[in-house]
Amino acid sequence: AAAKVFVSSNTTGNVGVYGFDDAGNMSTSTFSSAATDADGVFYDEDADVVYQLNRSSNVINAYSNVQASLTAGGTPTLTATSSSDFTNGREIAVSGNKLVVAQDAADSNGQQNAFIIYTISPTSITLDRVITTDINLWGMTFNGSTLMAVVDNSPDVGIFPDFLATTAASVTPARRVVIDGIV
């Protein structure tokens, strides 16, 4: 397939893979993950690794040799697991060798919204630092060095320029953009 989309499930314990070729044909496959409840997934094509936010254990899991394993009809190998440094994780975003978890406030984490940052490789996921924020977190993505995070319970997206360069213990968005129609 020319393009692949990886999806995570919070009920099935599987990672889904959708492939699309140049003619518009779609293929699908799945593989079992260590998480029965997962909420974020990222595929590193160069390293052939899937990183998944495992809400069942509040860790990040890395699965290696994804393409080769799926082509052979097998399951990618779990090659790294982070320490448990968050609860109520909602999404992950990756830039270079840094993976960021969006932790949404909940009783299990003392009502703390935070970005949990890890240094990643196919065989190691190590806590780098935790940065708190005053916005409720949900989905997020990087655009270059800028992190864009959905402000939960609002129609806003928070913009954090040069996010990984910050040394602050707490951050607020440099600006908030209202997107009509989202909730």
C-alpha positions as a printed NumPy array, in Angstrom:
array([[  0.   ,   0.   ,   0.   ],
       [  1.196,   3.527,  -0.797],
       [ -0.232,   5.013,   2.404],
       [ -1.005,   3.557,   5.815],
       [ -3.23 ,   4.74 ,   8.635],
       [ -2.845,   3.208,  12.092],
       [ -5.751,   3.326,  14.541],
       [ -5.953,   2.461,  18.208],
       [ -8.955,   1.046,  20.06 ],
       [-10.167,   1.665,  23.589],
       [-12.247,  -1.536,  23.611],
       [-10.722,  -4.286,  21.436],
       [ -7.062,  -4.64 ,  22.39 ],
       [ -6.074,  -4.311,  18.726],
       [ -4.215,  -1.875,  16.515],
       [ -5.863,  -1.479,  13.117],
       [ -3.902,  -0.806,   9.951],
       [ -5.538,   0.607,   6.834],
       [ -3.538,   0.663,   3.625],
       [ -4.374,   2.609,   0.478],
       [ -2.713,   2.113,  -2.892],
       [ -2.431,   4.596,  -5.766],
       [ -5.536,   3.142,  -7.43 ],
       [ -7.654,   3.849,  -4.357],
       [ -7.904,   0.246,  -3.161],
       [ -7.987,  -0.272,   0.59 ],
       [ -6.576,  -3.139,   2.65 ],
       [ -7.023,  -3.721,   6.37 ],
       [ -5.28 ,  -5.749,   9.026],
       [ -5.027,  -5.767,  12.803],
       [ -2.59 ,  -6.91 ,  15.424],
       [ -3.025,  -7.508,  19.138],
       [ -1.63 ,  -4.959,  21.546],
       [ -0.801,  -5.149,  25.248],
       [ -3.608,  -2.661,  25.958],
       [ -7.313,  -3.392,  26.094],
       [ -7.873,   0.372,  26.435],
       [ -5.639,   2.53 ,  24.234],
       [ -6.078,   6.095,  23.084],
       [ -3.201,   7.271,  20.932],
       [ -1.011,   5.757,  18.264],
       [  1.932,   6.911,  16.157],
       [  3.748,   5.045,  13.388],
       [  7.419,   5.846,  12.735],
       [  7.862,   4.651,   9.168],
       [ 11.666,   5.078,   9.132],
       [ 12.135,   2.864,  12.207],
       [  9.069,   0.678,  11.424],
       [  7.769,   1.147,  14.98 ],
       [  4.282,   1.79 ,  16.342],
       [  4.053,   3.702,  19.633],
       [  0.758,   3.296,  21.494],
       [ -0.685,   4.974,  24.602],
       [ -1.746,   2.054,  26.793],
       [ -4.514,   3.345,  29.091],
       [ -4.913,  -0.104,  30.701],
       [ -1.477,   0.207,  32.349],
       [ -0.84 ,   3.965,  31.901],
       [  2.323,   3.372,  29.873],
       [  3.593,   3.824,  26.321],
       [  4.321,   0.632,  24.36 ],
       [  6.564,   0.337,  21.29 ],
       [  6.022,  -2.412,  18.698],
       [  8.872,  -3.063,  16.255],
       [  9.228,  -4.661,  12.833],
       [  5.644,  -3.723,  12.092],
       [  5.67 ,  -3.908,   8.282],
       [  7.703,  -7.124,   8.073],
       [  5.57 ,  -8.803,  10.742],
       [  2.252,  -7.862,   9.154],
       [  3.454,  -8.861,   5.672],
       [  4.403, -12.297,   7.062],
       [  1.028, -12.613,   8.793],
       [  2.541, -12.225,  12.247],
       [  2.307,  -9.8  ,  15.131],
       [  4.796,  -6.965,  15.646],
       [  7.064,  -7.458,  18.651],
       [  6.612,  -5.418,  21.836],
       [ 10.133,  -4.001,  22.238],
       [  9.796,  -1.206,  24.816],
       [  7.476,  -0.041,  27.588],
       [  7.701,   3.213,  29.521],
       [  7.356,   3.662,  33.242],
       [  3.84 ,   4.553,  34.434],
       [  3.969,   8.352,  34.726],
       [  0.424,   9.448,  33.805],
       [ -3.224,   8.584,  34.254],
       [ -6.108,   9.511,  31.959],
       [ -3.83 ,   9.821,  28.925],
       [ -5.749,  11.014,  25.871],
       [ -3.355,  11.322,  22.947],
       [  0.268,  11.191,  21.882],
       [  2.284,  13.385,  19.54 ],
       [  5.82 ,  12.729,  18.332],
       [  8.563,  15.073,  17.168],
       [ 11.988,  13.565,  16.505],
       [ 12.899,  11.353,  19.446],
       [ 10.354,  12.962,  21.807],
       [  6.88 ,  11.59 ,  22.484],
       [  4.353,  13.726,  24.366],
       [  1.334,  12.351,  26.235],
       [ -1.693,  14.579,  26.827],
       [ -2.922,  13.881,  30.361],
       [ -6.462,  15.147,  30.945],
       [ -7.392,  16.101,  34.508],
       [ -9.097,  13.384,  36.551],
       [ -9.407,  12.329,  40.188],
       [ -6.711,   9.679,  39.498],
       [ -4.106,  12.395,  38.785],
       [ -5.181,  15.066,  41.257],
       [ -7.081,  16.995,  38.546],
       [ -3.792,  17.851,  36.818],
       [ -3.653,  18.605,  33.1  ],
       [ -0.124,  17.857,  31.935],
       [  2.169,  17.029,  29.066],
       [  4.32 ,  13.992,  29.904],
       [  7.4  ,  13.951,  27.671],
       [  9.433,  10.837,  26.894],
       [ 12.626,  10.239,  24.942],
       [ 11.913,   7.334,  22.602],
       [ 13.636,   4.733,  20.472],
       [ 12.397,   1.333,  19.275],
       [ 13.897,  -0.313,  22.38 ],
       [ 13.662,   2.415,  25.046],
       [ 11.034,   4.853,  26.342],
       [ 12.397,   7.07 ,  29.11 ],
       [ 10.646,   9.852,  31.034],
       [ 12.163,  13.226,  30.158],
       [  9.935,  15.658,  32.082],
       [  6.391,  16.667,  33.   ],
       [  4.96 ,  20.077,  32.118],
       [  1.626,  21.11 ,  33.605],
       [ -0.863,  23.35 ,  31.824],
       [ -4.003,  25.282,  32.676],
       [ -6.052,  23.891,  29.771],
       [ -7.961,  20.624,  29.598],
       [ -6.143,  18.376,  27.14 ],
       [ -7.412,  15.986,  24.501],
       [ -6.022,  15.543,  20.976],
       [ -2.759,  17.078,  19.819],
       [ -0.197,  17.073,  17.03 ],
       [  3.094,  18.678,  16.081],
       [  3.565,  21.006,  13.135],
       [  7.33 ,  21.346,  13.037],
       [  8.325,  22.45 ,  16.543],
       [  4.874,  23.857,  17.338],
       [  2.514,  21.709,  19.401],
       [ -1.199,  22.199,  18.746],
       [ -3.543,  20.804,  21.389],
       [ -7.326,  20.594,  21.406],
       [ -8.677,  22.386,  24.471],
       [-11.217,  19.873,  25.757],
       [-14.717,  21.136,  26.514],
       [-14.275,  24.102,  24.16 ],
       [-14.083,  24.964,  20.447],
       [-10.418,  26.006,  20.903],
       [ -7.016,  24.758,  19.833],
       [ -4.045,  25.858,  21.962],
       [ -0.835,  26.762,  20.121],
       [  2.54 ,  26.137,  21.84 ],
       [  5.476,  27.361,  19.665],
       [  8.875,  25.662,  20.176],
       [  7.184,  23.382,  22.701],
       [ 10.047,  20.949,  23.28 ],
       [ 12.517,  23.798,  23.874],
       [ 10.645,  25.046,  26.944],
       [ 12.243,  24.551,  30.335],
       [  9.201,  25.844,  32.229],
       [  7.396,  23.596,  34.698],
       [  4.03 ,  24.934,  33.513],
       [  2.851,  26.369,  30.189],
       [ -0.155,  28.148,  28.763],
       [ -0.885,  28.388,  25.048],
       [  0.799,  31.312,  23.289],
       [ -2.557,  31.728,  21.579],
       [ -5.915,  29.998,  21.302],
       [ -7.697,  29.612,  18.018],
       [-11.474,  29.13 ,  17.994],
       [-12.704,  26.561,  15.467],
       [-16.389,  27.11 ,  14.72 ],
       [-18.43 ,  23.961,  15.056],
       [-16.15 ,  21.783,  17.167],
       [-17.074,  20.77 ,  20.672]])
